[in-house]
Amino acid sequence: MNIETFKEIILNFQKESLPEFTPRSLEIQEIANMSIAITGVRRAGKTYRTFQYIHTLLKNGVSPENICRIQFNDFRLRGLTSDGLSGIEAAYYSLYPDKQKTDVVYYIFDEIHRISGWEEFILYLLDTPRKKVLITGSTSKLLTGDIASALRGKNFSLVQFPFSFAEFIRYYKVDNDTVSSNGKAYVRSMMNRYLKQGGFPGLLSLPDNMHVPLLQNYTETMLLKDIIEAHSDDHININTFSDFYQALIARTACPMTVNKIAVTLKKKESKFSNETLYRYLDYLKESFMLYTVEFYSNSEKIRLANYRKIYSIDWALADAIAPGSGIDITRRFENLIFIELLRRGYKPYYFKTKEGFEIDFVITMKSSDSGKTMLIQCCYSLADEDVREREIRAITKSAEFLKSEKNLIITMDSDEVITENKTIIHIIPAWKWLLSEKD
């Protein structure tokens, strides 16, 4: 690769003004001798999070000349191989030779995983403490697996999700006011909008009639770029893969088994093995498009014997892609809560009592509450007495068995604390819970 091309890219970025951005809540903390990776689904705002990072560097006195940013989807870098990556450093120090042995340089690489063998170049940079590295990518392989192994434990990954509700109202410049009557009314109306619109940043400035087409376009790009092209050696059958993805999306916030889906798909005379579908599911999870939730148990045998529940990275995207009338509002609501739990660092499970009462989410508390569990029910409305009784009974029965100390029912608008059979249950509106710092 021509070093002059890298010099042009580096200088162009240093001379340009940063675009406007909505501040994101994902914290980036430098770790000595390690790269930081921002990963997550395509279009979640990873690139703009790097702009926020750069803005913070500049605000803290770092010179623009000490920032080397390369975006690897730049058409000028087409055909670049790992052998050519050394040209980045050569180009930078040809521009600023005096910085080579004195200054801290921040290397920011957007979508560098497009270049096969890029890991060795990152390790080379990290050998010098003055070189700080931030990378982005749309694959969970930046978290685990072959890439993480190749980086020899010298990479710390963070997941950037689509907008949280707090970020959503921040974009629209709405005050986080859950106290005053007017404030609560406005936040409630924004909650309804968030549930309908979802969290992808690209939708926020567009009219409603463009949301579904754009989400469908996002999905097509994710499937093509992040799965089919990324796994070209697997020779993915596009029709089978599309049918499988549709079947999964139709089961958003519902039980799912790959074997049962396989039975349905084979009625279309498709030829594939069940192992193929399991592999396809792994690809969807790697690209952050889908998540699966296991049954809560300390026994691996019991977990594997039970079905899994399926969730989409974004409830509005699931609704836009699902066949027929889409995903009903109660399942979109549950999916929204699930993504927020992931954003807060939890690994949710579901639970079902012997009597058949199901808990949407069981989570093991963070290290400060090690060993304790929290039960969460998602119920769009408790207005119906039968629904209210069922949800409360599910909590009390499960809390007794699991000995949980924290129990929530998250609704759209109910707000109260009740005690049932000595079990304290906090019933809280989603907008308040989503804007709270603690659970």
JOHUTA-V687976 format. One record per residue. N is the residue number from 0. RES is the residue in three letters. SS is DSSP state (@ for helix, = for strand, . for the rest). NEAR is the number of other ideal C-beta (glycine too) atoms within 10 Angstrom. D_CENTER is the distance of its C-alpha to the mean C-alpha in whole Angstrom. Layout:
n:N res:RES ss:SS near:NEAR d_center:D_CENTER
n:N res:RES ss:SS near:NEAR d_center:D_CENTER
//
This chain:
n:0 res:MET ss:. near:17 d_center:34
n:1 res:ASN ss:. near:11 d_center:36
n:2 res:ILE ss:@ near:16 d_center:36
n:3 res:GLU ss:@ near:11 d_center:37
n:4 res:THR ss:@ near:16 d_center:34
n:5 res:PHE ss:@ near:25 d_center:31
n:6 res:LYS ss:@ near:17 d_center:34
n:7 res:GLU ss:@ near:13 d_center:33
n:8 res:ILE ss:@ near:19 d_center:29
n:9 res:ILE ss:@ near:21 d_center:29
n:10 res:LEU ss:@ near:14 d_center:32
n:11 res:ASN ss:@ near:11 d_center:31
n:12 res:PHE ss:@ near:17 d_center:27
n:13 res:GLN ss:@ near:15 d_center:29
n:14 res:LYS ss:@ near:8 d_center:32
n:15 res:GLU ss:. near:10 d_center:29
n:16 res:SER ss:. near:5 d_center:28
n:17 res:LEU ss:. near:14 d_center:24
n:18 res:PRO ss:. near:8 d_center:23
n:19 res:GLU ss:. near:7 d_center:22
n:20 res:PHE ss:. near:16 d_center:19
n:21 res:THR ss:. near:16 d_center:17
n:22 res:PRO ss:. near:13 d_center:17
n:23 res:ARG ss:. near:23 d_center:13
n:24 res:SER ss:. near:12 d_center:13
n:25 res:LEU ss:. near:20 d_center:11
n:26 res:GLU ss:. near:6 d_center:14
n:27 res:ILE ss:. near:15 d_center:16
n:28 res:GLN ss:. near:7 d_center:19
n:29 res:GLU ss:. near:11 d_center:21
n:30 res:ILE ss:. near:11 d_center:22
n:31 res:ALA ss:. near:7 d_center:25
n:32 res:ASN ss:. near:10 d_center:26
n:33 res:MET ss:. near:15 d_center:22
n:34 res:SER ss:= near:24 d_center:20
n:35 res:ILE ss:= near:19 d_center:16
n:36 res:ALA ss:= near:26 d_center:13
n:37 res:ILE ss:= near:25 d_center:10
n:38 res:THR ss:= near:21 d_center:8
n:39 res:GLY ss:. near:27 d_center:5
n:40 res:VAL ss:. near:26 d_center:6
n:41 res:ARG ss:. near:20 d_center:9
n:42 res:ARG ss:. near:22 d_center:10
n:43 res:ALA ss:. near:26 d_center:8
n:44 res:GLY ss:. near:25 d_center:10
n:45 res:LYS ss:@ near:24 d_center:10
n:46 res:THR ss:@ near:18 d_center:14
n:47 res:TYR ss:@ near:18 d_center:15
n:48 res:ARG ss:@ near:21 d_center:14
n:49 res:THR ss:@ near:23 d_center:16
n:50 res:PHE ss:@ near:16 d_center:19
n:51 res:GLN ss:@ near:17 d_center:18
n:52 res:TYR ss:@ near:19 d_center:19
n:53 res:ILE ss:@ near:19 d_center:22
n:54 res:HIS ss:@ near:13 d_center:23
n:55 res:THR ss:@ near:12 d_center:23
n:56 res:LEU ss:@ near:19 d_center:25
n:57 res:LEU ss:@ near:14 d_center:27
n:58 res:LYS ss:@ near:8 d_center:28
n:59 res:ASN ss:. near:7 d_center:29
n:60 res:GLY ss:. near:6 d_center:31
n:61 res:VAL ss:. near:17 d_center:30
n:62 res:SER ss:. near:12 d_center:32
n:63 res:PRO ss:@ near:15 d_center:30
n:64 res:GLU ss:@ near:15 d_center:32
n:65 res:ASN ss:@ near:18 d_center:30
n:66 res:ILE ss:= near:20 d_center:27
n:67 res:CYS ss:= near:24 d_center:27
n:68 res:ARG ss:= near:20 d_center:24
n:69 res:ILE ss:= near:21 d_center:23
n:70 res:GLN ss:= near:17 d_center:21
n:71 res:PHE ss:. near:19 d_center:21
n:72 res:ASN ss:. near:11 d_center:21
n:73 res:ASP ss:. near:14 d_center:24
n:74 res:PHE ss:@ near:5 d_center:27
n:75 res:ARG ss:@ near:13 d_center:30
n:76 res:LEU ss:@ near:17 d_center:28
n:77 res:ARG ss:. near:8 d_center:28
n:78 res:GLY ss:. near:7 d_center:30
n:79 res:LEU ss:. near:20 d_center:29
n:80 res:THR ss:. near:11 d_center:29
n:81 res:SER ss:@ near:13 d_center:28
n:82 res:ASP ss:@ near:11 d_center:32
n:83 res:GLY ss:@ near:17 d_center:31
n:84 res:LEU ss:. near:23 d_center:29
n:85 res:SER ss:@ near:14 d_center:32
n:86 res:GLY ss:@ near:18 d_center:33
n:87 res:ILE ss:@ near:23 d_center:30
n:88 res:GLU ss:@ near:20 d_center:32
n:89 res:ALA ss:@ near:12 d_center:35
n:90 res:ALA ss:@ near:22 d_center:34
n:91 res:TYR ss:@ near:23 d_center:33
n:92 res:TYR ss:@ near:15 d_center:36
n:93 res:SER ss:@ near:14 d_center:38
n:94 res:LEU ss:@ near:15 d_center:37
n:95 res:TYR ss:. near:15 d_center:37
n:96 res:PRO ss:@ near:9 d_center:40
n:97 res:ASP ss:@ near:8 d_center:41
n:98 res:LYS ss:@ near:16 d_center:37
n:99 res:GLN ss:. near:13 d_center:37
n:100 res:LYS ss:. near:9 d_center:38
n:101 res:THR ss:. near:7 d_center:38
n:102 res:ASP ss:. near:15 d_center:34
n:103 res:VAL ss:. near:13 d_center:31
n:104 res:VAL ss:= near:21 d_center:29
n:105 res:TYR ss:= near:19 d_center:25
n:106 res:TYR ss:= near:22 d_center:24
n:107 res:ILE ss:= near:24 d_center:21
n:108 res:PHE ss:= near:27 d_center:20
n:109 res:ASP ss:= near:19 d_center:17
n:110 res:GLU ss:. near:19 d_center:16
n:111 res:ILE ss:@ near:24 d_center:19
n:112 res:HIS ss:@ near:20 d_center:18
n:113 res:ARG ss:@ near:16 d_center:20
n:114 res:ILE ss:. near:18 d_center:23
n:115 res:SER ss:. near:8 d_center:24
n:116 res:GLY ss:. near:11 d_center:25
n:117 res:TRP ss:. near:22 d_center:24
n:118 res:GLU ss:@ near:22 d_center:23
n:119 res:GLU ss:@ near:12 d_center:27
n:120 res:PHE ss:@ near:21 d_center:27
n:121 res:ILE ss:@ near:22 d_center:24
n:122 res:LEU ss:@ near:16 d_center:26
n:123 res:TYR ss:@ near:13 d_center:29
n:124 res:LEU ss:@ near:18 d_center:28
n:125 res:LEU ss:@ near:20 d_center:27
n:126 res:ASP ss:. near:9 d_center:30
n:127 res:THR ss:. near:14 d_center:31
n:128 res:PRO ss:. near:9 d_center:30
n:129 res:ARG ss:. near:14 d_center:31
n:130 res:LYS ss:= near:19 d_center:28
n:131 res:LYS ss:= near:23 d_center:24
n:132 res:VAL ss:= near:23 d_center:22
n:133 res:LEU ss:= near:22 d_center:18
n:134 res:ILE ss:= near:25 d_center:16
n:135 res:THR ss:= near:24 d_center:13
n:136 res:GLY ss:= near:25 d_center:12
n:137 res:SER ss:. near:25 d_center:10
n:138 res:THR ss:. near:21 d_center:11
n:139 res:SER ss:@ near:20 d_center:10
n:140 res:LYS ss:@ near:18 d_center:14
n:141 res:LEU ss:@ near:25 d_center:13
n:142 res:LEU ss:. near:19 d_center:12
n:143 res:THR ss:. near:11 d_center:15
n:144 res:GLY ss:@ near:12 d_center:18
n:145 res:ASP ss:@ near:9 d_center:20
n:146 res:ILE ss:@ near:20 d_center:19
n:147 res:ALA ss:@ near:18 d_center:18
n:148 res:SER ss:@ near:10 d_center:22
n:149 res:ALA ss:@ near:16 d_center:23
n:150 res:LEU ss:. near:22 d_center:22
n:151 res:ARG ss:. near:10 d_center:24
n:152 res:GLY ss:. near:8 d_center:22
n:153 res:LYS ss:. near:17 d_center:22
n:154 res:ASN ss:= near:22 d_center:18
n:155 res:PHE ss:= near:15 d_center:16
n:156 res:SER ss:= near:20 d_center:12
n:157 res:LEU ss:= near:19 d_center:10
n:158 res:VAL ss:= near:19 d_center:6
n:159 res:GLN ss:. near:22 d_center:5
n:160 res:PHE ss:. near:21 d_center:3
n:161 res:PRO ss:. near:24 d_center:6
n:162 res:PHE ss:. near:24 d_center:9
n:163 res:SER ss:. near:20 d_center:10
n:164 res:PHE ss:@ near:21 d_center:14
n:165 res:ALA ss:@ near:16 d_center:15
n:166 res:GLU ss:@ near:20 d_center:14
n:167 res:PHE ss:@ near:22 d_center:15
n:168 res:ILE ss:@ near:23 d_center:19
n:169 res:ARG ss:@ near:17 d_center:19
n:170 res:TYR ss:@ near:14 d_center:19
n:171 res:TYR ss:. near:12 d_center:21
n:172 res:LYS ss:. near:7 d_center:23
n:173 res:VAL ss:. near:14 d_center:24
n:174 res:ASP ss:. near:12 d_center:25
n:175 res:ASN ss:. near:12 d_center:23
n:176 res:ASP ss:. near:15 d_center:26
n:177 res:THR ss:. near:17 d_center:26
n:178 res:VAL ss:. near:7 d_center:30
n:179 res:SER ss:. near:11 d_center:32
n:180 res:SER ss:@ near:8 d_center:33
n:181 res:ASN ss:@ near:9 d_center:32
n:182 res:GLY ss:@ near:14 d_center:29
n:183 res:LYS ss:@ near:17 d_center:28
n:184 res:ALA ss:@ near:11 d_center:29
n:185 res:TYR ss:@ near:16 d_center:27
n:186 res:VAL ss:@ near:22 d_center:24
n:187 res:ARG ss:@ near:17 d_center:24
n:188 res:SER ss:@ near:12 d_center:25
n:189 res:MET ss:@ near:17 d_center:21
n:190 res:MET ss:@ near:22 d_center:20
n:191 res:ASN ss:@ near:12 d_center:21
n:192 res:ARG ss:@ near:15 d_center:20
n:193 res:TYR ss:@ near:22 d_center:16
n:194 res:LEU ss:@ near:20 d_center:17
n:195 res:LYS ss:@ near:14 d_center:18
n:196 res:GLN ss:@ near:20 d_center:16
n:197 res:GLY ss:. near:27 d_center:13
n:198 res:GLY ss:. near:25 d_center:10
n:199 res:PHE ss:. near:22 d_center:11
n:200 res:PRO ss:@ near:18 d_center:13
n:201 res:GLY ss:@ near:16 d_center:15
n:202 res:LEU ss:@ near:23 d_center:17
n:203 res:LEU ss:. near:17 d_center:18
n:204 res:SER ss:. near:8 d_center:21
n:205 res:LEU ss:. near:12 d_center:22
n:206 res:PRO ss:. near:7 d_center:24
n:207 res:ASP ss:@ near:10 d_center:23
n:208 res:ASN ss:@ near:7 d_center:25
n:209 res:MET ss:@ near:13 d_center:23
n:210 res:HIS ss:@ near:21 d_center:19
n:211 res:VAL ss:@ near:16 d_center:20
n:212 res:PRO ss:@ near:11 d_center:21
n:213 res:LEU ss:@ near:16 d_center:18
n:214 res:LEU ss:@ near:23 d_center:16
n:215 res:GLN ss:@ near:13 d_center:18
n:216 res:ASN ss:@ near:14 d_center:18
n:217 res:TYR ss:@ near:22 d_center:15
n:218 res:THR ss:@ near:20 d_center:15
n:219 res:GLU ss:@ near:12 d_center:18
n:220 res:THR ss:@ near:12 d_center:17
n:221 res:MET ss:@ near:22 d_center:14
n:222 res:LEU ss:@ near:20 d_center:16
n:223 res:LEU ss:@ near:12 d_center:19
n:224 res:LYS ss:@ near:15 d_center:17
n:225 res:ASP ss:@ near:21 d_center:15
n:226 res:ILE ss:@ near:20 d_center:16
n:227 res:ILE ss:@ near:17 d_center:20
n:228 res:GLU ss:. near:10 d_center:21
n:229 res:ALA ss:. near:19 d_center:19
n:230 res:HIS ss:. near:16 d_center:21
n:231 res:SER ss:@ near:8 d_center:24
n:232 res:ASP ss:@ near:6 d_center:26
n:233 res:ASP ss:@ near:14 d_center:25
n:234 res:HIS ss:. near:7 d_center:27
n:235 res:ILE ss:. near:20 d_center:24
n:236 res:ASN ss:. near:16 d_center:26
n:237 res:ILE ss:@ near:10 d_center:25
n:238 res:ASN ss:@ near:11 d_center:26
n:239 res:THR ss:@ near:17 d_center:25
n:240 res:PHE ss:@ near:20 d_center:22
n:241 res:SER ss:@ near:13 d_center:21
n:242 res:ASP ss:@ near:18 d_center:23
n:243 res:PHE ss:@ near:23 d_center:21
n:244 res:TYR ss:@ near:21 d_center:18
n:245 res:GLN ss:@ near:14 d_center:20
n:246 res:ALA ss:@ near:19 d_center:21
n:247 res:LEU ss:@ near:26 d_center:18
n:248 res:ILE ss:@ near:23 d_center:16
n:249 res:ALA ss:@ near:18 d_center:20
n:250 res:ARG ss:. near:21 d_center:19
n:251 res:THR ss:= near:26 d_center:16
n:252 res:ALA ss:. near:24 d_center:16
n:253 res:CYS ss:. near:14 d_center:19
n:254 res:PRO ss:= near:15 d_center:21
n:255 res:MET ss:= near:20 d_center:21
n:256 res:THR ss:. near:12 d_center:23
n:257 res:VAL ss:@ near:19 d_center:23
n:258 res:ASN ss:@ near:10 d_center:27
n:259 res:LYS ss:@ near:13 d_center:27
n:260 res:ILE ss:@ near:19 d_center:25
n:261 res:ALA ss:@ near:19 d_center:27
n:262 res:VAL ss:@ near:10 d_center:30
n:263 res:THR ss:@ near:11 d_center:29
n:264 res:LEU ss:@ near:18 d_center:28
n:265 res:LYS ss:@ near:12 d_center:32
n:266 res:LYS ss:. near:7 d_center:34
n:267 res:LYS ss:. near:9 d_center:33
n:268 res:GLU ss:. near:6 d_center:35
n:269 res:SER ss:. near:14 d_center:32
n:270 res:LYS ss:. near:8 d_center:32
n:271 res:PHE ss:. near:17 d_center:30
n:272 res:SER ss:. near:9 d_center:29
n:273 res:ASN ss:@ near:13 d_center:27
n:274 res:GLU ss:@ near:10 d_center:26
n:275 res:THR ss:@ near:19 d_center:25
n:276 res:LEU ss:@ near:21 d_center:22
n:277 res:TYR ss:@ near:12 d_center:21
n:278 res:ARG ss:@ near:14 d_center:20
n:279 res:TYR ss:@ near:22 d_center:19
n:280 res:LEU ss:@ near:20 d_center:16
n:281 res:ASP ss:@ near:12 d_center:15
n:282 res:TYR ss:@ near:21 d_center:15
n:283 res:LEU ss:@ near:24 d_center:12
n:284 res:LYS ss:@ near:13 d_center:10
n:285 res:GLU ss:@ near:21 d_center:11
n:286 res:SER ss:. near:23 d_center:10
n:287 res:PHE ss:. near:24 d_center:6
n:288 res:MET ss:. near:26 d_center:8
n:289 res:LEU ss:= near:21 d_center:9
n:290 res:TYR ss:= near:19 d_center:10
n:291 res:THR ss:= near:15 d_center:13
n:292 res:VAL ss:= near:22 d_center:15
n:293 res:GLU ss:. near:17 d_center:18
n:294 res:PHE ss:= near:18 d_center:21
n:295 res:TYR ss:. near:22 d_center:22
n:296 res:SER ss:. near:15 d_center:25
n:297 res:ASN ss:. near:6 d_center:26
n:298 res:SER ss:. near:9 d_center:27
n:299 res:GLU ss:@ near:9 d_center:26
n:300 res:LYS ss:@ near:7 d_center:28
n:301 res:ILE ss:@ near:12 d_center:28
n:302 res:ARG ss:@ near:14 d_center:24
n:303 res:LEU ss:@ near:11 d_center:24
n:304 res:ALA ss:@ near:10 d_center:27
n:305 res:ASN ss:. near:16 d_center:25
n:306 res:TYR ss:. near:18 d_center:23
n:307 res:ARG ss:= near:19 d_center:19
n:308 res:LYS ss:= near:24 d_center:17
n:309 res:ILE ss:= near:23 d_center:14
n:310 res:TYR ss:= near:27 d_center:11
n:311 res:SER ss:= near:29 d_center:10
n:312 res:ILE ss:. near:27 d_center:6
n:313 res:ASP ss:. near:29 d_center:9
n:314 res:TRP ss:@ near:28 d_center:12
n:315 res:ALA ss:@ near:25 d_center:14
n:316 res:LEU ss:@ near:30 d_center:13
n:317 res:ALA ss:@ near:28 d_center:14
n:318 res:ASP ss:@ near:24 d_center:17
n:319 res:ALA ss:@ near:22 d_center:18
n:320 res:ILE ss:@ near:24 d_center:18
n:321 res:ALA ss:. near:19 d_center:20
n:322 res:PRO ss:. near:9 d_center:23
n:323 res:GLY ss:. near:6 d_center:26
n:324 res:SER ss:. near:7 d_center:25
n:325 res:GLY ss:. near:18 d_center:22
n:326 res:ILE ss:. near:26 d_center:20
n:327 res:ASP ss:. near:13 d_center:22
n:328 res:ILE ss:@ near:16 d_center:21
n:329 res:THR ss:@ near:14 d_center:21
n:330 res:ARG ss:@ near:22 d_center:18
n:331 res:ARG ss:@ near:22 d_center:16
n:332 res:PHE ss:@ near:22 d_center:17
n:333 res:GLU ss:@ near:24 d_center:16
n:334 res:ASN ss:@ near:27 d_center:12
n:335 res:LEU ss:@ near:24 d_center:12
n:336 res:ILE ss:@ near:22 d_center:13
n:337 res:PHE ss:@ near:25 d_center:11
n:338 res:ILE ss:@ near:20 d_center:7
n:339 res:GLU ss:@ near:19 d_center:9
n:340 res:LEU ss:@ near:18 d_center:11
n:341 res:LEU ss:@ near:16 d_center:8
n:342 res:ARG ss:@ near:19 d_center:7
n:343 res:ARG ss:. near:13 d_center:11
n:344 res:GLY ss:. near:9 d_center:11
n:345 res:TYR ss:. near:19 d_center:12
n:346 res:LYS ss:. near:12 d_center:13
n:347 res:PRO ss:. near:21 d_center:14
n:348 res:TYR ss:= near:19 d_center:17
n:349 res:TYR ss:= near:19 d_center:19
n:350 res:PHE ss:= near:22 d_center:23
n:351 res:LYS ss:= near:16 d_center:26
n:352 res:THR ss:. near:15 d_center:30
n:353 res:LYS ss:. near:7 d_center:33
n:354 res:GLU ss:. near:9 d_center:34
n:355 res:GLY ss:. near:8 d_center:31
n:356 res:PHE ss:. near:17 d_center:29
n:357 res:GLU ss:= near:14 d_center:25
n:358 res:ILE ss:= near:25 d_center:23
n:359 res:ASP ss:= near:24 d_center:19
n:360 res:PHE ss:= near:23 d_center:18
n:361 res:VAL ss:= near:22 d_center:19
n:362 res:ILE ss:= near:21 d_center:18
n:363 res:THR ss:= near:15 d_center:20
n:364 res:MET ss:. near:16 d_center:20
n:365 res:LYS ss:. near:12 d_center:19
n:366 res:SER ss:@ near:6 d_center:22
n:367 res:SER ss:@ near:6 d_center:24
n:368 res:ASP ss:@ near:13 d_center:24
n:369 res:SER ss:. near:8 d_center:25
n:370 res:GLY ss:. near:8 d_center:26
n:371 res:LYS ss:. near:14 d_center:25
n:372 res:THR ss:= near:21 d_center:23
n:373 res:MET ss:= near:21 d_center:22
n:374 res:LEU ss:= near:25 d_center:22
n:375 res:ILE ss:= near:25 d_center:20
n:376 res:GLN ss:= near:25 d_center:21
n:377 res:CYS ss:= near:22 d_center:20
n:378 res:CYS ss:. near:23 d_center:23
n:379 res:TYR ss:. near:19 d_center:23
n:380 res:SER ss:. near:14 d_center:27
n:381 res:LEU ss:. near:20 d_center:29
n:382 res:ALA ss:. near:11 d_center:32
n:383 res:ASP ss:. near:10 d_center:33
n:384 res:GLU ss:@ near:8 d_center:35
n:385 res:ASP ss:@ near:7 d_center:35
n:386 res:VAL ss:@ near:13 d_center:31
n:387 res:ARG ss:@ near:18 d_center:31
n:388 res:GLU ss:@ near:12 d_center:33
n:389 res:ARG ss:@ near:16 d_center:31
n:390 res:GLU ss:@ near:21 d_center:28
n:391 res:ILE ss:@ near:21 d_center:30
n:392 res:ARG ss:@ near:15 d_center:32
n:393 res:ALA ss:@ near:23 d_center:29
n:394 res:ILE ss:@ near:26 d_center:28
n:395 res:THR ss:@ near:19 d_center:31
n:396 res:LYS ss:@ near:19 d_center:32
n:397 res:SER ss:@ near:25 d_center:29
n:398 res:ALA ss:@ near:23 d_center:29
n:399 res:GLU ss:@ near:13 d_center:33
n:400 res:PHE ss:@ near:11 d_center:32
n:401 res:LEU ss:@ near:17 d_center:29
n:402 res:LYS ss:. near:10 d_center:30
n:403 res:SER ss:. near:21 d_center:27
n:404 res:GLU ss:. near:14 d_center:28
n:405 res:LYS ss:= near:17 d_center:25
n:406 res:ASN ss:= near:24 d_center:25
n:407 res:LEU ss:= near:19 d_center:23
n:408 res:ILE ss:= near:23 d_center:23
n:409 res:ILE ss:= near:26 d_center:21
n:410 res:THR ss:= near:23 d_center:23
n:411 res:MET ss:. near:18 d_center:23
n:412 res:ASP ss:. near:16 d_center:26
n:413 res:SER ss:. near:16 d_center:28
n:414 res:ASP ss:. near:12 d_center:28
n:415 res:GLU ss:= near:11 d_center:31
n:416 res:VAL ss:= near:9 d_center:31
n:417 res:ILE ss:= near:14 d_center:33
n:418 res:THR ss:= near:9 d_center:35
n:419 res:GLU ss:= near:14 d_center:36
n:420 res:ASN ss:. near:11 d_center:37
n:421 res:LYS ss:. near:8 d_center:37
n:422 res:THR ss:= near:18 d_center:33
n:423 res:ILE ss:= near:13 d_center:32
n:424 res:ILE ss:= near:21 d_center:29
n:425 res:HIS ss:= near:16 d_center:27
n:426 res:ILE ss:= near:21 d_center:26
n:427 res:ILE ss:= near:20 d_center:24
n:428 res:PRO ss:= near:19 d_center:23
n:429 res:ALA ss:@ near:23 d_center:19
n:430 res:TRP ss:@ near:23 d_center:20
n:431 res:LYS ss:@ near:16 d_center:21
n:432 res:TRP ss:@ near:19 d_center:19
n:433 res:LEU ss:@ near:22 d_center:16
n:434 res:LEU ss:. near:17 d_center:18
n:435 res:SER ss:. near:11 d_center:19
n:436 res:GLU ss:. near:6 d_center:19
n:437 res:LYS ss:. near:5 d_center:20
n:438 res:ASP ss:. near:17 d_center:20
//
